[in-house]
Amino acid sequence: MAGSGEGDAPLRDYAAIGDGRTLALVRRDGSIDWLPLPELDSPTVFAAILDRERGGLFTVAPEPPYRSERRYLPGTNVLETIFLTGGGTVRVTDALTLPDTGLTPYRELQRKIEGLSGSVPMRWSVEARFGYAGWPTTLSRRDGICVACAGSDALAVRVFGAGEAAIAGTSIGGRFEAQPGSSALITLSFAHQEPLVFPTRDELTARLEASCASWRRWTDARSYDGPWREAVLRSALALKLLIYAPAGAIAAAGSAALPEEIGGERNWDYRYSWIRDSAFTIDALLQLGCPAEAHSYF
């Protein structure tokens, strides 16, 4: 089980998304429970996987009872979750977008919410807890946009079609109704020791599409054509998430402080490059036709 408080989820309920710099874990119920910023080994903004009450999280989900189905968009590390309720169906697409050549946020998380059928009341909430929930957080508005700050870190919550963003206590959230054909967007734009960037919706849409295309180009370039091709390529994409793009280093895992045994001593931080683990990953990548990744590591 993940975490230690009420409402914990099995680890299999988490899916990973990333941008080659950091990695987020998305729970099956639409809650993002892990996100270090700005880098994979940085302190977290969301760490509910460790402490549901204090760790911080970003939730998007229907208000009425639902069941969910999910998948990665083919050839990408972009996650799609379908929420099915008695009154309708909603699709949520989650991505940490890849930077482009323009002026972009230091890191960017996008959550696109589309109404597929019926009418579904939706609720969302951002509970930013900087520094492993140890740094004081200030919530304010800048040009009408809700911002969470702690020291030299800042997180802007941009909302399009997802209701009015409101500050309530220590969280930023809102409610809206998903209708057939509706498309809402909630974006977190992160800055570290630099000014915040507030992208337009057109810029955000273009960056999400470009990120999907970039992942697909990488997948299409893989030479593997043996048994279970789709499963093998999905595994390759999972390994790709562990590569820190600026340096080529390969992390042993995307999480930290999840003990092998509750109360045990093996609480190591796996977000670093362990030579043994990296050797296994490099061997797999070479067999999948990824010489550039192996060369970058060395």
Backbone bond lengths (Angstrom), bond angles and torsions (degrees), N, CA, C in turn:
res aa  C-N    CA-C-N  psi(-1)  N-CA   C-N-CA  omega(-1)  CA-C   N-CA-C  phi
1 M - - - 1.468 - - 1.524 109.74 -
2 A 1.338 116.13 148.68 1.456 120.44 178.40 1.515 109.57 -92.25
3 G 1.342 115.13 139.62 1.448 119.48 175.59 1.519 112.51 77.85
4 S 1.351 114.55 -168.41 1.463 117.79 -175.34 1.515 112.88 -141.51
5 G 1.348 117.94 1.48 1.457 119.76 -176.21 1.501 111.85 -112.57
6 E 1.328 115.93 -175.75 1.452 122.21 -179.86 1.524 109.88 -62.26
7 G 1.336 115.17 138.83 1.443 119.20 177.93 1.518 114.04 87.80
8 D 1.340 118.11 15.42 1.457 120.71 178.34 1.520 109.97 -65.14
9 A 1.344 115.41 155.36 1.459 121.57 -179.51 1.517 109.57 -124.03
10 P 1.342 117.56 151.21 1.470 119.81 173.61 1.530 109.43 -60.98
11 L 1.325 116.70 148.20 1.464 119.97 -179.31 1.526 111.57 -59.90
12 R 1.341 117.89 -28.48 1.464 120.36 179.69 1.530 111.87 -66.68
13 D 1.334 117.61 -13.55 1.463 120.84 178.65 1.527 112.28 -80.84
14 Y 1.329 117.72 -2.58 1.463 120.94 -178.22 1.525 111.29 -102.19
15 A 1.333 115.41 139.47 1.464 122.62 172.84 1.518 108.07 -120.67
16 A 1.325 116.82 146.18 1.462 121.82 -176.66 1.522 111.26 -101.67
17 I 1.336 115.53 140.88 1.456 122.27 169.72 1.533 106.67 -129.09
18 G 1.333 117.62 153.69 1.454 119.51 -177.73 1.508 112.31 -163.36
19 D 1.337 115.08 173.01 1.465 121.12 -177.12 1.530 112.52 -132.89
20 G 1.333 117.44 16.06 1.446 120.11 -177.63 1.512 113.70 83.66
21 R 1.331 117.18 -0.71 1.467 122.50 177.07 1.512 111.58 -123.38
22 T 1.333 116.23 -38.46 1.454 121.21 178.35 1.509 109.07 -146.78
23 L 1.331 116.38 -178.46 1.466 120.91 -172.81 1.522 109.27 -148.93
24 A 1.343 116.15 138.88 1.462 122.32 177.65 1.517 109.30 -117.93
25 L 1.341 116.27 149.97 1.449 122.09 175.81 1.526 108.51 -112.73
26 V 1.347 115.08 124.76 1.463 122.49 -175.76 1.520 108.94 -110.92
27 R 1.321 115.30 123.68 1.453 120.98 -179.02 1.525 109.95 -79.15
28 R 1.324 116.30 157.36 1.461 121.30 -177.73 1.534 112.02 -60.32
29 D 1.325 118.08 -26.15 1.464 120.56 -178.75 1.531 112.56 -87.74
30 G 1.348 117.76 9.71 1.461 120.84 176.31 1.513 114.58 91.35
31 S 1.320 118.17 11.85 1.456 122.07 -179.52 1.525 109.97 -99.91
32 I 1.338 116.90 126.80 1.459 121.23 173.27 1.525 106.69 -89.13
33 D 1.335 115.40 112.64 1.466 121.74 -169.84 1.526 113.61 -108.38
34 W 1.342 117.77 0.94 1.468 119.81 -179.73 1.516 108.74 -153.89
35 L 1.326 116.96 125.29 1.464 121.23 174.92 1.528 109.61 -162.30
36 P 1.337 117.59 105.87 1.459 120.55 170.66 1.527 109.21 -82.53
37 L 1.331 116.77 142.46 1.469 120.62 178.34 1.527 109.41 -141.81
38 P 1.368 116.83 141.68 1.464 127.28 5.48 1.525 114.84 -88.36
39 E 1.352 117.73 -13.76 1.461 120.48 -177.03 1.525 110.08 -115.48
40 L 1.331 115.56 169.66 1.458 120.30 -178.96 1.520 112.38 -59.84
41 D 1.352 116.98 -34.67 1.470 120.11 -178.24 1.522 112.95 -95.54
42 S 1.339 117.40 10.48 1.465 121.35 179.01 1.526 110.85 -78.07
43 P 1.339 117.18 165.19 1.467 120.02 170.66 1.528 110.74 -59.77
44 T 1.319 116.11 154.32 1.460 120.69 -175.42 1.531 112.69 -84.28
45 V 1.332 114.11 155.95 1.460 123.11 166.23 1.528 109.11 -101.22
46 F 1.349 116.17 -35.68 1.463 122.44 174.62 1.527 108.31 -122.55
47 A 1.332 116.47 126.16 1.467 120.74 179.24 1.522 110.99 -144.10
48 A 1.343 116.85 36.69 1.463 120.29 -179.73 1.518 112.12 -66.01
49 I 1.331 117.23 -17.40 1.464 119.35 177.10 1.532 110.37 -63.35
50 L 1.337 115.94 -23.37 1.469 121.23 177.70 1.523 112.21 -97.59
51 D 1.332 116.63 -35.50 1.465 121.03 -178.41 1.523 107.84 -149.79
52 R 1.322 116.90 101.86 1.464 121.83 -173.22 1.534 111.72 -63.08
53 E 1.310 118.06 -32.03 1.455 120.91 -175.89 1.523 112.70 -82.89
54 R 1.325 117.99 -37.45 1.463 120.89 -172.16 1.524 114.66 -114.02
55 G 1.332 117.44 -14.88 1.461 119.89 -169.49 1.511 115.85 -73.24
56 G 1.339 118.01 -25.95 1.457 121.61 -176.64 1.512 111.87 96.66
57 L 1.348 116.80 143.63 1.456 121.82 -177.57 1.520 110.52 -163.12
58 F 1.316 116.11 167.86 1.468 123.21 -179.94 1.518 106.59 -133.67
59 T 1.336 116.75 107.17 1.458 121.24 -174.76 1.530 111.57 -107.30
60 V 1.327 115.31 141.45 1.465 123.74 169.55 1.522 106.40 -140.62
61 A 1.340 117.78 118.83 1.461 119.72 -176.80 1.530 110.35 -163.44
62 P 1.333 117.45 158.67 1.461 120.50 173.70 1.517 111.19 -65.96
63 E 1.330 115.83 150.13 1.459 119.90 174.82 1.530 112.41 -75.81
64 P 1.355 119.96 -39.80 1.466 119.59 178.23 1.535 110.86 -76.84
65 P 1.335 117.40 167.48 1.466 120.65 177.01 1.529 111.29 -57.11
66 Y 1.323 116.12 148.22 1.464 120.00 -176.63 1.519 110.15 -152.84
67 R 1.312 115.00 166.95 1.457 121.76 163.92 1.522 106.83 -124.49
68 S 1.312 116.73 156.90 1.456 119.12 -174.27 1.528 111.80 -128.98
69 E 1.329 114.51 149.34 1.461 122.87 173.49 1.523 106.38 -130.69
70 R 1.327 117.45 148.86 1.450 117.00 -179.86 1.525 111.88 -151.86
71 R 1.318 113.42 163.20 1.454 121.41 178.97 1.531 107.22 -161.59
72 Y 1.332 116.35 166.51 1.452 120.36 167.79 1.523 107.60 -89.76
73 L 1.335 116.89 141.58 1.452 118.96 172.13 1.520 107.91 -57.42
74 P 1.335 118.39 135.81 1.466 121.02 -173.43 1.529 112.73 -50.95
75 G 1.340 115.22 130.41 1.450 121.35 176.42 1.509 115.51 74.66
76 T 1.353 118.06 13.31 1.465 120.63 -176.21 1.531 110.95 -134.58
77 N 1.328 115.13 171.07 1.464 122.09 168.34 1.525 110.00 -107.07
78 V 1.317 116.40 34.76 1.465 123.89 174.76 1.523 107.44 -101.81
79 L 1.327 116.21 126.90 1.465 122.18 -171.47 1.532 111.40 -96.64
80 E 1.332 115.83 138.41 1.465 121.87 177.23 1.530 108.88 -123.28
81 T 1.336 116.27 124.64 1.464 122.00 177.65 1.522 109.46 -119.28
82 I 1.330 116.51 129.42 1.463 122.23 176.57 1.523 108.31 -103.91
83 F 1.332 116.91 122.53 1.460 122.50 175.11 1.529 108.53 -101.77
84 L 1.330 116.27 124.04 1.463 121.85 -179.72 1.522 109.15 -112.43
85 T 1.335 116.26 119.15 1.461 122.01 178.84 1.526 109.16 -118.01
86 G 1.336 115.87 173.42 1.452 119.87 177.19 1.511 112.90 -65.40
87 G 1.338 116.96 -22.37 1.461 120.23 -176.42 1.512 114.79 -105.19
88 G 1.327 118.56 -6.21 1.453 119.80 -179.00 1.517 112.49 164.89
89 T 1.328 114.17 -177.06 1.460 121.79 -175.04 1.520 110.08 -130.12
90 V 1.340 115.77 140.57 1.467 122.18 -177.78 1.525 108.80 -132.35
91 R 1.349 115.48 143.48 1.464 120.95 175.86 1.525 109.21 -114.33
92 V 1.345 116.46 130.83 1.461 122.02 176.58 1.533 108.14 -116.68
93 T 1.322 116.47 125.92 1.459 122.25 178.16 1.520 108.37 -111.41
94 D 1.344 116.14 125.25 1.464 122.10 -176.15 1.521 110.53 -116.95
95 A 1.343 116.51 134.02 1.462 120.74 178.15 1.513 111.17 -153.76
96 L 1.320 115.31 141.97 1.457 121.58 161.03 1.524 104.54 -93.13
97 T 1.319 116.51 110.34 1.458 119.68 -170.84 1.522 111.56 -76.65
98 L 1.326 114.80 151.98 1.459 121.77 178.47 1.520 109.20 -83.82
99 P 1.329 118.04 141.61 1.475 120.08 -178.92 1.523 111.15 -66.40
100 D 1.349 116.37 149.48 1.455 120.87 176.29 1.528 109.51 -115.19
101 T 1.320 116.52 -166.20 1.466 120.16 -174.65 1.518 112.95 -83.36
102 G 1.334 118.12 -9.76 1.456 120.57 -178.46 1.521 112.07 -88.29
103 L 1.331 115.13 -168.57 1.463 121.70 176.63 1.523 107.85 -79.91
104 T 1.315 116.90 110.06 1.453 121.52 -176.23 1.521 110.43 -126.06
105 P 1.341 117.48 159.33 1.461 119.94 174.78 1.529 110.88 -61.37
106 Y 1.316 115.70 156.41 1.469 120.73 179.01 1.518 109.87 -56.38
107 R 1.339 117.18 -44.42 1.457 123.63 171.03 1.524 107.84 -140.65
108 E 1.332 115.75 151.92 1.466 118.92 -176.04 1.527 110.84 -143.44
109 L 1.324 115.24 127.17 1.456 122.65 175.98 1.521 108.59 -114.25
110 Q 1.322 116.94 125.25 1.460 121.27 179.57 1.526 110.68 -115.45
111 R 1.351 115.17 138.38 1.458 122.02 174.26 1.530 107.37 -130.19
112 K 1.321 115.96 109.14 1.465 122.92 -178.01 1.516 108.90 -100.84
113 I 1.335 117.03 127.61 1.467 122.17 -175.99 1.523 108.97 -118.78
114 E 1.340 116.66 118.38 1.465 121.65 -176.44 1.525 110.52 -120.12
115 G 1.342 116.73 132.53 1.451 121.54 173.75 1.515 110.11 -80.01
116 L 1.323 117.36 126.29 1.464 121.20 -179.41 1.519 112.12 -101.97
117 S 1.334 116.66 -37.36 1.465 120.40 179.07 1.523 109.45 -158.88
118 G 1.345 115.25 154.60 1.456 120.00 176.40 1.517 113.30 64.85
119 S 1.317 115.50 -160.63 1.461 122.80 179.58 1.526 108.60 -127.99
120 V 1.338 115.92 123.75 1.463 120.19 -174.55 1.530 110.16 -128.29
121 P 1.330 118.56 114.16 1.474 120.39 173.32 1.531 109.58 -67.43
122 M 1.331 115.94 129.51 1.463 121.42 -178.50 1.520 110.14 -118.28
123 R 1.321 115.44 150.09 1.454 121.68 176.33 1.530 108.65 -133.31
124 W 1.325 116.57 140.89 1.465 120.10 176.63 1.527 110.19 -137.31
125 S 1.330 115.42 155.07 1.455 120.35 -178.66 1.521 109.73 -154.24
126 V 1.327 115.77 135.20 1.459 122.56 174.99 1.528 107.66 -113.37
127 E 1.323 116.56 115.44 1.458 121.95 176.61 1.526 107.46 -115.12
128 A 1.335 115.97 87.51 1.464 121.41 -178.26 1.523 109.82 -78.49
129 R 1.331 115.41 128.91 1.462 121.63 179.21 1.530 107.74 -131.98
130 F 1.314 116.27 90.54 1.460 121.35 -174.18 1.533 111.62 -69.94
131 G 1.338 115.03 155.99 1.461 120.77 173.52 1.503 113.94 61.21
132 Y 1.346 117.13 48.73 1.461 121.65 -177.32 1.530 110.43 55.91
133 A 1.324 115.76 37.67 1.466 123.53 179.67 1.523 112.37 66.03
134 G 1.333 116.21 20.95 1.459 119.32 -178.30 1.508 114.94 -107.33
135 W 1.347 118.11 -7.34 1.461 120.67 -178.49 1.528 110.47 -101.94
136 P 1.317 118.68 139.33 1.470 120.84 175.76 1.529 110.53 -61.29
137 T 1.319 116.55 133.92 1.466 122.47 -177.74 1.519 109.77 -112.81
138 T 1.336 115.86 135.03 1.460 122.19 177.25 1.520 109.12 -112.32
139 L 1.331 117.13 130.09 1.464 122.49 176.90 1.526 108.96 -107.81
140 S 1.344 115.61 135.04 1.471 120.11 -178.87 1.521 108.77 -155.13
141 R 1.348 115.79 -176.67 1.458 121.45 175.61 1.527 109.52 -122.07
142 R 1.330 115.45 138.93 1.455 122.28 174.41 1.519 107.71 -127.71
143 D 1.312 116.41 116.46 1.469 121.30 -176.36 1.527 111.05 52.71
144 G 1.338 115.58 37.87 1.460 120.87 178.26 1.514 114.87 82.71
145 I 1.330 118.05 -1.52 1.464 122.44 -177.61 1.526 109.10 -101.60
146 C 1.340 116.79 131.85 1.457 120.90 179.68 1.520 110.16 -72.81
147 V 1.341 115.69 134.75 1.464 121.64 -176.91 1.524 109.18 -134.20
148 A 1.332 115.58 136.66 1.465 122.13 173.00 1.516 108.28 -109.85
149 C 1.325 117.52 131.96 1.468 121.90 -176.12 1.524 111.12 -130.97
150 A 1.343 114.55 148.16 1.462 121.69 170.65 1.518 107.02 -152.78
151 G 1.331 117.22 111.75 1.457 120.94 -177.96 1.522 111.29 60.96
152 S 1.340 117.22 -124.97 1.467 121.61 -178.85 1.514 112.85 -93.25
153 D 1.340 117.90 9.33 1.456 122.69 178.42 1.523 110.40 -105.50
154 A 1.335 115.76 141.47 1.459 120.60 178.54 1.519 109.96 -144.32
155 L 1.332 115.63 145.31 1.457 122.52 -177.42 1.526 108.18 -132.01
156 A 1.334 116.57 116.18 1.462 121.52 178.38 1.524 109.63 -95.95
157 V 1.325 116.90 135.02 1.456 122.67 178.98 1.525 107.84 -105.68
158 R 1.325 116.55 104.09 1.462 122.09 179.92 1.524 108.46 -97.59
159 V 1.332 116.25 133.66 1.462 121.65 -174.48 1.523 109.75 -128.75
160 F 1.334 115.94 130.25 1.460 122.35 176.96 1.530 108.08 -131.13
161 G 1.339 116.97 111.94 1.458 121.03 176.49 1.511 114.94 72.45
162 A 1.333 118.14 14.26 1.473 121.54 -178.23 1.523 110.86 -116.17
163 G 1.323 116.31 35.68 1.455 120.63 179.88 1.514 111.86 81.60
164 E 1.303 115.48 -177.57 1.460 121.99 179.79 1.519 109.85 -88.95
165 A 1.332 116.63 122.38 1.462 120.21 178.10 1.522 109.35 -70.28
166 A 1.316 116.34 128.90 1.458 121.46 -177.97 1.516 110.08 -128.51
167 I 1.327 115.36 144.19 1.458 121.72 175.15 1.526 107.98 -93.50
168 A 1.332 115.40 122.50 1.464 120.92 179.60 1.519 108.51 -133.29
169 G 1.325 116.45 104.94 1.453 120.44 -178.39 1.515 111.12 66.24
170 T 1.325 117.01 -115.33 1.466 121.56 -177.97 1.525 112.25 -107.03
171 S 1.332 117.77 17.41 1.460 119.97 -178.46 1.528 110.94 -133.04
172 I 1.323 114.72 161.37 1.469 123.62 174.45 1.519 106.43 -119.10
173 G 1.336 117.90 127.49 1.460 118.43 -176.32 1.513 112.83 -159.00
174 G 1.329 114.27 -179.65 1.452 120.10 -179.55 1.520 111.65 -171.21
175 R 1.340 114.77 175.26 1.457 122.70 179.25 1.518 108.84 -135.59
176 F 1.331 115.67 150.59 1.461 120.36 175.91 1.525 109.26 -160.76
177 E 1.317 116.08 172.06 1.455 122.19 -178.92 1.527 108.74 -112.28
178 A 1.320 116.74 124.08 1.469 121.24 176.11 1.522 108.60 -89.59
179 Q 1.321 116.04 123.82 1.452 123.36 -179.37 1.522 109.76 -117.65
180 P 1.344 118.52 161.80 1.466 119.92 178.60 1.533 111.48 -54.76
181 G 1.319 117.03 125.27 1.455 121.45 179.26 1.515 114.40 86.91
182 S 1.337 118.39 -6.73 1.470 120.02 179.89 1.523 109.92 -74.32
183 S 1.332 115.96 150.97 1.459 121.22 179.33 1.526 108.78 -141.49
184 A 1.322 115.87 111.39 1.464 121.89 178.55 1.526 108.94 -109.59
185 L 1.331 115.60 159.60 1.462 120.11 -178.89 1.522 109.15 -143.92
186 I 1.329 115.44 130.74 1.466 122.11 173.80 1.527 106.54 -123.29
187 T 1.327 116.00 123.36 1.455 121.04 -174.66 1.516 110.77 -126.72
188 L 1.324 116.23 136.65 1.457 122.20 171.68 1.523 107.91 -104.41
189 S 1.329 116.68 119.63 1.463 122.53 176.73 1.522 107.94 -108.73
190 F 1.323 116.47 121.02 1.463 121.63 -172.50 1.524 111.08 -107.58
191 A 1.338 116.11 140.41 1.463 122.48 175.19 1.514 109.23 -128.99
192 H 1.337 115.53 140.92 1.461 121.95 178.32 1.524 108.58 -130.59
193 Q 1.325 116.21 108.94 1.472 122.39 -179.54 1.526 112.00 57.93
194 E 1.335 116.22 35.35 1.461 121.11 177.65 1.527 108.30 -159.14
195 P 1.350 118.30 166.12 1.464 120.21 -178.96 1.520 111.95 -65.02
196 L 1.325 115.64 149.67 1.459 120.89 173.94 1.521 110.34 -71.87
197 V 1.334 116.01 144.74 1.459 122.40 174.94 1.517 108.22 -110.70
198 F 1.345 117.20 131.00 1.458 122.19 179.08 1.528 108.91 -109.74
199 P 1.332 119.33 91.53 1.468 121.21 -177.25 1.527 111.73 -68.82
200 T 1.322 115.92 155.12 1.460 121.30 172.65 1.524 109.03 -79.76
201 R 1.334 115.79 166.90 1.471 117.95 179.30 1.527 110.92 -66.04
202 D 1.317 117.82 -37.62 1.465 119.76 178.20 1.525 110.97 -61.47
203 E 1.330 116.93 -40.35 1.470 120.10 178.04 1.522 110.85 -65.23
204 L 1.317 116.48 -39.94 1.463 120.27 179.48 1.529 110.83 -65.20
205 T 1.332 116.78 -44.93 1.465 120.77 179.70 1.517 110.99 -61.38
206 A 1.327 116.14 -43.48 1.465 120.20 -179.78 1.527 110.84 -64.08
207 R 1.330 116.90 -37.89 1.461 120.00 -178.04 1.536 111.07 -71.13
208 L 1.328 117.39 -36.62 1.463 119.82 176.69 1.526 110.49 -65.14
209 E 1.323 117.01 -44.40 1.465 120.54 178.80 1.523 111.01 -63.29
210 A 1.342 116.81 -40.84 1.464 120.29 179.73 1.525 111.05 -66.68
211 S 1.336 117.08 -35.72 1.461 120.70 178.88 1.527 110.42 -65.22
212 C 1.336 116.80 -44.26 1.463 120.43 177.42 1.530 110.58 -60.11
213 A 1.336 116.03 -43.45 1.465 120.38 -179.77 1.519 111.37 -64.01
214 S 1.324 117.06 -39.30 1.460 121.00 179.81 1.525 111.48 -64.56
215 W 1.334 116.93 -43.70 1.471 120.06 176.77 1.521 110.55 -61.38
216 R 1.322 117.25 -41.78 1.471 120.15 -177.50 1.520 111.55 -67.55
217 R 1.322 117.06 -36.46 1.469 119.19 177.04 1.518 110.50 -62.06
218 W 1.325 116.04 -41.39 1.462 119.63 179.43 1.525 110.44 -64.34
219 T 1.324 117.09 -44.96 1.461 120.90 -179.52 1.525 111.49 -65.17
220 D 1.324 116.83 -43.01 1.472 120.80 -178.93 1.526 111.89 -62.89
221 A 1.334 117.26 -23.93 1.465 120.93 -178.63 1.520 112.75 -81.77
222 R 1.326 118.51 -5.24 1.463 120.53 -179.87 1.525 110.03 -73.84
223 S 1.304 116.12 138.73 1.462 121.18 -172.60 1.526 113.47 -91.75
224 Y 1.323 117.79 -8.02 1.467 120.05 -175.75 1.527 111.11 -64.17
225 D 1.348 115.95 131.42 1.462 120.83 179.73 1.524 110.37 -140.06
226 G 1.342 116.64 33.58 1.451 121.13 -177.52 1.520 111.82 -97.43
227 P 1.336 116.49 -158.47 1.470 121.18 -179.70 1.533 111.83 -63.37
228 W 1.318 115.56 150.72 1.455 122.68 174.68 1.537 111.80 54.19
229 R 1.314 115.89 45.03 1.460 120.97 -174.35 1.533 112.35 -55.22
230 E 1.333 117.77 -46.28 1.468 120.12 -176.80 1.528 111.09 -62.88
231 A 1.336 117.13 -41.46 1.459 120.69 179.64 1.529 110.71 -67.88
232 V 1.315 116.57 -38.00 1.466 120.50 179.48 1.526 110.32 -66.05
233 L 1.324 116.61 -44.04 1.467 119.61 179.64 1.520 111.21 -66.77
234 R 1.320 116.96 -34.77 1.471 119.25 176.62 1.524 109.86 -64.56
235 S 1.323 117.29 -39.43 1.464 120.51 176.51 1.522 110.97 -64.52
236 A 1.337 116.30 -38.51 1.468 120.21 177.89 1.525 110.76 -62.90
237 L 1.328 116.80 -40.16 1.464 120.52 178.19 1.529 111.15 -65.42
238 A 1.333 116.61 -35.61 1.468 119.81 176.73 1.525 110.52 -64.69
239 L 1.338 116.78 -41.79 1.463 119.98 177.70 1.525 110.83 -65.17
240 K 1.326 115.93 -37.08 1.466 120.49 -179.71 1.529 111.04 -60.52
241 L 1.324 117.21 -32.78 1.463 121.13 178.79 1.522 112.41 -63.20
242 L 1.318 117.31 -23.28 1.462 121.34 -176.95 1.523 112.62 -88.46
243 I 1.334 117.66 -2.62 1.464 121.07 -179.82 1.528 109.17 -89.64
244 Y 1.333 115.62 123.38 1.460 121.19 176.65 1.529 107.14 -82.08
245 A 1.331 115.94 104.21 1.460 122.30 -168.08 1.530 114.78 -55.90
246 P 1.347 120.52 -43.52 1.466 118.88 -177.17 1.522 114.42 -61.36
247 A 1.339 117.48 -28.07 1.461 120.13 -175.21 1.526 113.81 -115.07
248 G 1.327 117.83 -23.28 1.454 120.87 -174.71 1.514 114.11 87.43
249 A 1.331 117.23 -2.36 1.465 120.60 178.70 1.529 110.30 -66.53
250 I 1.339 116.05 148.40 1.463 121.61 -178.57 1.527 108.69 -114.01
251 A 1.321 116.61 120.15 1.462 121.12 178.97 1.522 109.91 -75.49
252 A 1.328 116.25 149.14 1.457 120.38 177.25 1.532 110.96 -69.63
253 A 1.327 116.96 -32.44 1.467 122.39 177.47 1.522 108.05 -163.40
254 G 1.321 115.81 171.03 1.449 119.36 -177.22 1.512 114.50 -95.90
255 S 1.340 117.47 0.60 1.463 120.55 -175.28 1.521 110.55 -123.88
256 A 1.317 115.25 175.41 1.461 121.32 -177.60 1.518 109.49 -146.05
257 A 1.337 114.88 153.42 1.459 121.98 170.42 1.526 113.79 62.21
258 L 1.336 117.58 24.85 1.459 120.64 170.93 1.528 106.36 -97.88
259 P 1.319 118.95 101.41 1.465 120.78 -171.77 1.526 112.45 -67.31
260 E 1.326 115.81 148.50 1.453 120.59 174.61 1.529 109.98 -66.02
261 E 1.324 116.08 -28.02 1.457 121.78 178.61 1.516 108.08 -143.57
262 I 1.342 117.14 127.90 1.465 121.02 -179.33 1.524 109.22 -57.84
263 G 1.344 115.83 125.99 1.447 120.46 -178.44 1.514 113.73 86.04
264 G 1.338 116.30 -3.12 1.461 119.84 -178.56 1.520 111.70 -84.46
265 E 1.350 115.89 -177.36 1.458 121.59 -174.88 1.532 112.98 -95.82
266 R 1.318 118.82 -13.41 1.458 121.40 -172.61 1.523 111.25 -85.65
267 N 1.306 115.22 67.25 1.462 121.94 -179.80 1.528 110.83 -107.64
268 W 1.323 117.17 42.57 1.459 120.71 -175.34 1.523 111.53 -71.00
269 D 1.323 114.76 156.26 1.461 121.14 175.26 1.526 108.03 -88.06
270 Y 1.317 116.40 112.90 1.460 121.62 -175.21 1.527 113.15 -89.32
271 R 1.319 117.65 7.77 1.465 119.80 -175.68 1.528 112.57 -85.60
272 Y 1.310 116.62 19.42 1.460 121.37 178.65 1.521 109.74 -117.17
273 S 1.328 116.14 171.60 1.457 120.99 -175.98 1.529 109.98 -88.58
274 W 1.303 115.25 104.31 1.456 121.59 177.09 1.525 107.24 -92.02
275 I 1.318 117.56 125.76 1.462 121.20 -172.91 1.531 111.51 -58.76
276 R 1.308 117.96 -43.75 1.472 119.96 -179.27 1.526 111.12 -60.70
277 D 1.336 116.40 -50.29 1.463 120.41 -179.22 1.526 111.24 -63.48
278 S 1.326 116.04 -40.81 1.465 119.87 -179.93 1.525 111.11 -63.33
279 A 1.341 117.31 -36.05 1.462 120.41 179.18 1.526 110.90 -61.49
280 F 1.335 116.76 -42.01 1.466 120.00 177.65 1.529 110.85 -63.55
281 T 1.334 115.66 -42.55 1.467 120.22 -178.52 1.525 110.97 -65.60
282 I 1.326 116.82 -43.82 1.459 120.61 179.25 1.530 110.69 -61.27
283 D 1.317 116.95 -42.27 1.463 120.52 178.44 1.525 110.50 -58.82
284 A 1.350 116.32 -44.51 1.466 120.01 179.14 1.528 111.16 -65.00
285 L 1.329 116.97 -43.59 1.461 120.16 -179.02 1.522 111.54 -64.48
286 L 1.330 118.00 -38.38 1.470 120.47 178.68 1.523 110.32 -64.29
287 Q 1.314 117.01 -40.19 1.454 119.78 178.74 1.530 111.87 -68.09
288 L 1.327 115.88 -22.50 1.470 120.37 179.27 1.531 112.18 -92.91
289 G 1.320 116.87 4.70 1.460 119.76 178.44 1.509 113.00 79.71
290 C 1.334 117.43 45.64 1.466 122.37 178.99 1.530 110.44 -122.95
291 P 1.325 118.57 60.37 1.470 119.30 -178.18 1.525 113.26 -65.14
292 A 1.334 117.99 -30.56 1.469 120.30 -178.73 1.526 110.74 -62.46
293 E 1.333 117.87 -40.77 1.456 121.67 -179.62 1.529 110.51 -66.17
294 A 1.345 116.54 -41.66 1.464 120.04 178.56 1.527 110.47 -64.83
295 H 1.318 117.12 -42.71 1.461 121.35 179.66 1.528 110.97 -63.75
296 S 1.323 117.25 -41.62 1.475 121.43 178.97 1.520 110.94 -62.35
297 Y 1.323 116.70 -37.50 1.464 119.76 179.05 1.525 110.24 -62.41
298 F 1.315 116.38 -48.83 1.461 119.12 -179.01 1.532 111.60 -65.34
